[in-house]
Amino acid sequence: MTSTRRATPIALAAALLLLAGCSAQPSTGPTASGSASAAPVVPAVSTCVADPAAVVARTADLPTTAMPADLTATIEKAAKDGFAATAAPGAVVAVQSPKGLFLTAYGVADPKTDAPMTTDVYQRVGSITKPFTGTLTLLLAADGKLSLDDPISKYVDGVPRGDKVTIRMLADMTSSVTSYTKDDAWQKIFFAEPTRVWTPDELLKAGLALKPQDFAPGTAFDYSNTNTVLLGKVIEKVTGKSYQDALAEKILTPLGLSHTIFPAGSAAFPDPHAQGFTLQGDHGTPADPANATDWNPSWGWTAGELISNVQDLLHFGRAEATGAGLLPAKQQIERLTSFREFNGPGNGGYGLGWGCQNGWVGHTGELPGYNTSMFYSTKDDTTIVTMVNSDIPTGSCADARTLTDNPTDLPCNSPATRIFTSIATALGTPFAPQKK
């Protein structure tokens, strides 16, 4: 395995997102070169969401009855086509809109026993933790507990350029603070000891010791798990509570997300759950991927440790987009207009804890063994969640390991994203992941 791939996996919990549309390997994202003292490069503010006020006005719950037969058939075909082109044993697909609910499982949860995948499985959702952390940060700002323009030095010592890096920059990935997952020494330990429990302070020690990215804070995009771990520390400081308690009080309980769990360092995994498979970190072979089900997710903390299920993600995906039950309209409109495009108009943007492309807002998530996509169409009030028990990409992947029967005539893509993009295209609002 190349050194490039070894540096990729872990940005994982992360696995990135979005702008990119997502990937089985962390995207470097659109970056700006130049020294920290260079003149700021002001990115374009994205108009990805055409009518934020209309989105915020959507407060009624969506139906859970079955969709019309013709629409169900369209989604079913797109989901099956997308799933057939992945390297995942199983998948769960959920689509909800004003026309009803589509909820189906495909394949197997455990190839050894042939246990079928079911729609009620819990999933390690990786970087989908970031929208939760971003939403919690915005809720605290709305409550006057903090300001998005506060410097991180007000809350955490030792952050490079801490007096220049704001809460907003941490949330929209423009801080220049380097991700601890880019540290070779840290990665070596992680892959050698995948069941190790990591503390937030250990993660920050690794990340803050690294040289900042070569741009002035606020002027370029660089996806960093360290950013979201810092937000977690801020949340704990201003609330005087653990992250998991603050999350439960402000988001999980109000929205009734009873199947969303922050394990807080534990590798415990509620049942039912699927077995998850990976080729990361030189584990497994293309003919026999490694089972990463019990790898400890603590290395992601507030950037990637969350567990959830498809029903909860459907609910949260729409709530974080409309603000219903969460944020006041003023803050929600600010969030819907927070996306900044560093790679030219139409290429998508990253905002306050989430991304946007062609009107789709949301995030992807990946931990070794699992890949999830959660996006909401601001154009037609449709939420799509796809969950798979593999992080192994398929297609013409130059730097990522693939299975022996990998189809090379496709662009490289992660499994959950491939299924999502197939459905989004079939529904008439395509989502275009950036090429790897």
Beta strands, then each sheet from edge to edge (+ up, - down):
strand 1: 44-45
strand 2: 90-97
strand 3: 100-110
strand 4: 115-116
strand 5: 122-124
strand 6: 277-278
strand 7: 290-291
strand 8: 307-309
strand 9: 340-341
strand 10: 349-350
strand 11: 355-357
strand 12: 360-367
strand 13: 370-377
strand 14: 382-388
sheet 1: 1+ 9-
sheet 2: 4+ 3- 2+ 14- 13+ 12- 11+ 10-
sheet 3: 5+ 8-
sheet 4: 6+ 7-
end
